[in-house]
Amino acid sequence: MDFTLPAEIETLHRRYVDFVEAEILPVERDPSAWGEGENIDLAHLAILRGKARSAGLWAPQVPRELGGIGLSMVGMAACYEAMARSLFGPVVFNCAAPDDGNMMLLAKVATPAQRQRWLQPIIDGSVRSSFAMTEPMPGSGSDPSAMRTRAERRAGGWVVSGHKWFITGAAAAQHFILLARTSDDPRKGLTVFLFDAAQPGWRIERRIPIMGPEEHGGHCELIFDGLEIPEENVLMEVGDGLKATQIRLGPARLTHCMRWLGMAKRATEICLDYVRERESFGAVLADHEGVQWLLGGAAMEIEIGRLLTMRAAWKLDQGDFARSEISMAKIAVSELLHKSIDTAIQLLGARGYSKDTPLEWMYRYARQARLVDGASEVHKMVLARTLLAKGADFWSWN
C-alpha cells in the first residue's frame, strides 16, 4: 500500500492551502464579510470566486472539458480538506453542497443538451442549484421508497404535486433536481426531473429556521401544485430515480466528510496556540496530562476519519460503489467533527464559548452532520446488513 499523494495532487493541495491562508481567512476574520445565514455575503464571495478562477482553483470536481480541474476522488479528498480550513472555503471554489453533488451527478448522467442547459451554468457560478428529495412524515427521508410527491404523465410531459422540506439552498437556487414518484413499482417507481425556479406550479412555503449556520438559500419547505415538466427534462430514464440517488448521494456523503475533516483540523488548530501559551497551576496547559489526553484523542480520531475517507475515495476511483466504506466514513467523521470542536471549546474555556473564535459557529454547524445524508443510525443499519450477508468477508482488503 502506498499512502503517498501523487505529485500533481500534492502540488494542487498546497496551492489550496496557500490560497485559503492568504485570501480567504482574512475575509473570514472581517465582520463586514458575513451575510444572511451566518455565511459569506455575496459581494465578498464574488471577489474571492474571481480570484479562485484566476488562480486555476475553480470547480476541481468537474471534468476539464466542462471547465473544471477533473480531480479523482482521492485528489478531491486531499484538496477539499484543505479548502475547508476556512468556513468560507468550499463555496469560494464552487465545492459547497448542494451544488457540489448536483454537478457531479449531472456530469455523469445528463445528456449533452441537459449538460448545456442545467449543468454548465452551475459550473460557471452564474446560478445555484438544489436537490429536492426529503419530505415531511410519512414521506421519504433516509428511505426514498417512501416518496409521496407524484409526477403524473400528461401530453408532452409531467405534472408534479407534493410536498418537500429541508431542501438545502432552495431560496437561492435557480436549477432544481427533483425526485418524484411516477409509479408504484418498488424498484422502478421513482424518477428524477429538472426544473427552473422561474416555472409556475410550485412555491417556497417557508425558509425553515435552524439551530446552526446555513448554506446560501437556507433549508426550505416546498409545495408543488401543478408544476409542468417537459419530457426532455427527465434525468436518465423514467424509473431510474433510485439509481440516480445512489449515484449522487454516495460521493456527496463522502465530500461532506472531506470538508468536515478540514473543519475538525481547524478547530484543533485554534486551541493549540492557546494551550501552548496559557499558564495554569504553574505550567502551560499543554504540559498538563489531562489536556494531552484530550489533544491526543482528537488527533487520533481525525486521522482515523481521514484514513476511512481516503479508503472510500480510492474505492470510488476503482469503480466500486464503496457503500460500506462511505457509511463508515460518514459515521466516524460526523461524530469526530462534533467531538473535536467540543474539545477545542473545552480547552479554550469561556473564550471558546464566545464569538471571539469561530468555534461556537462550528459547534452549532456540527450537530447537523450526524443527520444530513443519512443519520448515523441508518448507516449503522446498512453496515449491519452487509456484515450479516458477508460474514468475515466484510473485512476483506479487496
N, C-alpha and C positions, 0 to 999 in steps of 0.2 A: 504494500500500500504506500502511496506517495501523497502526503498531505501538502506538498508544495504547490502554491498557485502558479499557473503558467506565467511567464514573464510579462506578457502583454496585459494580463489581468492584474498583476501586481502593480504595474505602471499606472493603469487606469484607476485602480483603487487608491493609489497615492494621490492622484490628481483630484479625486473626490474629497479625500481627507484635507488637502490643501485648500480647495475651494471653500469647503464648509468653514474652515478656520478663518480664512481671510475675508470672505464675502458674506457669509450667512450669519455667523454668530454675532458679529457687530450689529446687524439689523435686528436679530432676536433680542439683544440687550436694549434696544431703543423702544421706550414705551409707546412712542407715536406710531410704531410699525404694527401694532396689534389692532385687529379689527373685530368684526362680528364673530361670535362663537369662540372667542379667545384664540384666534388663529391670525396668520399674517394678513394684513389688509391688502386689497387688490392693487393699489398703486405701488407699494413696495414689492409685491410679488412680481408685477410686470417688469420692473427694473432688474430684479435678480434673475428672472427667467431669460431676459435678454442676454445677461452676462453668461448664464449657463449655456445658452446656444452658441455664443461666440467662442466659448471655451471648448466646444465639442463634447459637452457632457449631457446633452439633451436626449431624453427617451431611450435609455440604454437597453430596455427590454424589447424594443421594436426592431424588426428586420431592417437592415441597411437600405434596402430598396424602397422602404416606406419612410425613410428619414430618421431612423434611429441608429443605434450602435450595433444591435444584433447580438447582445450578450447571451451566453449559455446561462442555465440556471445556476451553475457554480459561480460564474462571473457575477451574476446578479446578487448572490448571497454575500459575496465579499463587498461589492460596491453599495448595495442597499444598506448594509450595516454601517458603512462609513458615512453615507449621506444622512442617516437618521440620527447622527450625533447631535444635530440641531432639530428642534421641534418643527422648524420650517423646511428642513432639508428635502424630504420626499416630494413635496408639492412643487418646490422650485425646479426640480429636474423632471417633472411630469411623471413621477413614480408613486403618487399617492393613491390610495383607494378612494372611490371605486374605479376611477379612470384606468388605473394600472391593470386590474383584472379584466376590465372590459376591452382594453386594447389587445391584450394577449389572446382573448377569446376570438375577437373579430379577425385578428391577423391569421389565426389558424383555420377558421371555418367559413368566413364570409366569402361570397362570390366577388370577383373583381369589381363589379358595379357597386355592390354593397360596401366594399372597402373604400371606394372613392367617395361614396355618399355619407357613410356613417362613421368610418374609422379615421380617414385622413384628417378631418377637422379636429378630432380629439388629439391625434398625434401632434398636429400643428399648434395645439394650445388655443385654438380660436373658439372652441366650445368645451363644455364639461359634459359628463355623462353620468348615468345612474343605472343600477341593476335592480329591477323590481321583482322580487320573489316572495319575501316574507309577508305573512297575512296574520290578522287577528285570529285568536282562537274561535272556532275549531279548525282554522285553515292551516296552511303549511308554514313550518318554521324549519327546524332541522330535518324534518321529514317532508320533502317536496311532494310525496304521493298524496298528501292531504290537501292539495291545491283545490281551492273553491272558485277562484276567479276563472271565468269561462270566456272562450272565444268561439263564437258561432259563425259557421261559414255562410256568407252571403254572396250574391253575384259579384265576381271580381275581387273578393277578399273576405275579410273577417270583421266581426263586430264584438267588442270586448265589454264585459260588465263584471264588476267585482270590487274588491277592497284590499288594499295593501297598506302595510305600515312599517315603520323603522326603515324606510328606504333612504339610504345614505346618499347625500348630495343632491336630492331631488329638487330642492328650491333653487339651485344654481345650474341644474342640468338642462341642456338643450336636446341631447340624444339619449334615448332610453332603450334598454334591453328589458323586455317584459316576458315573464313566464306565465302561461295560462293553460287551462285545461281545454283540450279540443276533443276528447273522447273519454270514455270510462275504462279504456284498456289499462290494466295496472302497470304495464311496461311502456306502452307507446301512447299514453293518454295526454302527455304534455308537449307543448310546442313553444318555441321562442320567437318573439316578434320584435321588430324595430319600429319605434315611432318617435316623432319630433314633438317637443314641448308646445309648439305653436298649433298643433292639431286640436280640434274640438273633441268633446266627448270624454274628457277627464278633468280632474282638478286636484289641487293640493288642499286637503281638508284642514290640515294644520301642520305646523312645524313642532314636533314633539319636544318639549323641554327635557333635557337630560342632565345627569349629575356632573358630567365632565365636559371638557372642551369638545368642539365639534370640527368636523371637516367642513369645507365650504359647502353651503347648501343644506347643512343640518341633517336631521333624521325626520322624515316626513310621513304623514298618513295620506294616502291617495285613494280617490274614488273614481272608478271607471263606470261610465254610464252612456254607452253607445259610441265608444272610440272606434273609428273605422280604420282598418289597416289593410292596404292592398296586398295582393298575393306576393308581389316581388319583395315585400318586407318581412317575409318569413325567413328566419335564420336557420340554415341547414334544411332538413325536411320536416314536414308535418309529422309529429310524433317523436321527434328527436330531442325533446326538451330535457329528459333526464340525462341523456348523453352529453348535451351541451353544458348542463350544470356540473357534471363530473369533469369536463374539460376545463371549465372556468375555475371551479371552487378549489380543486386540489392545489394548483400552482398559486392561486390567490391566498390561500391559507398560509402557504409557505412564505410568500413575500411579506405577509404580516409578521411572521417570525423573524425574518431578516431585519425588518425595521425595528421591531421590539428589542432585538438584541443590541442595536445601536443605542436605543434609549436606555436600556439597562446599564450598558457600559458608561454612558454619560452620567447617570445617577451616581454610580460608584466613583467616577472621576471627581464629581463635585465634592463628595465627602472626603476624598483622600487628602486634598490640600488642607482641609480643616483639621483632621485628626493628626496630621504631621506637625501642626503648629500649636494647637490648643493644649494648654497645660492644665492638669487636674491631679490633685493629690500627689504633687511632687514629681510628676512625669508627664510627657506629652501623651495624648490619648492613644497614639499608635503603639506605645510601649505597653499598654495595659493588655493583659491576656484576653480578657473578655471582648475587647474591641477587635483584637486579632482574630478571634473565633468568628465574629460577625463578618469581617472583611474576607477571611479565607473561605467561609461558606458561600458568600456572594460570588467571589471569583470562580469558585469551583462550579457552581450552578450555571453561571453564564457560559463557561467553557463547555459544559455538558450540552447546553442548548445550542451552542454553535456547532458542535460535532453532530448532533441529531439533525440540525437544519442542513448542514453541508452534505450529510449522507443522503437525505431525501432529495436534495438538489441534484446530486450526482446520479441517483437512480432515475430521476425525471430525464436527465440528459441522455441516459441509455435507452430511453423509450418506454420505461416502466411507469405505471400509474403511481407507484410508491405510496399506496393508500395507508398502509400501516406506518411507514416511516413519517409521512406527513402528519398523521394523527398523533404519533409520539412527540414530534417536534411541537405541534400546536399545544398539546397539554403542557409539556415541560416549559416552553418559552413563555406562554401566557402566565404561568404560575411564578416563574422566576422573575418575570418583569415586575410584578407586584411586590414580591419579597425583596428584590434588590432596591427598589425605590423606598420601601418601608425601612429597610436597614439604613439607607443613606439619611433619611429623615431622623431616625433614632440617634444616629451618631452626631448629627448637626444640632440636635435638640430643638429649642424654640426657633432658631434661625431656619431650620429645615421646614418647620411647620408654617413659617411666614411666606410671604410672596417675594422675599429678598432673593430667593433662588427659584429655579423652575420646578423644584421637586414637588411642590403642592399641586401644580398643574399636572405633572406626570402621574402623581398618585391618583388623582381623580380620573385621569385618562385610562390608567392601567386596569381599573376594575372591569372595564368592558371586555378586556382581552379574553377572559375566561368564558365569555358569552358569544361573541361575534364569530361567524363562520363555524358554528357548531360548538355547543357548550362542552366543557371538559368531560362531563359525564357521558355525553353522546360518543365522543371519540374513544373513551374507555370501553364502551359497549362494542364499538367497531373492533377494537383490539381483542376483546374477549372472544368475539365470534371467530375472528381469524385464528386465534390461539386454539380454540376448540376444534376448528376444522383442520389445522395443520399439525397440531401437537408440537413435538420437539423441532419440527422443520420451521416453526415460526422464527427460530433464531439462526436460520441458515445465512451464511455470508453472501450467497448469490441468489 
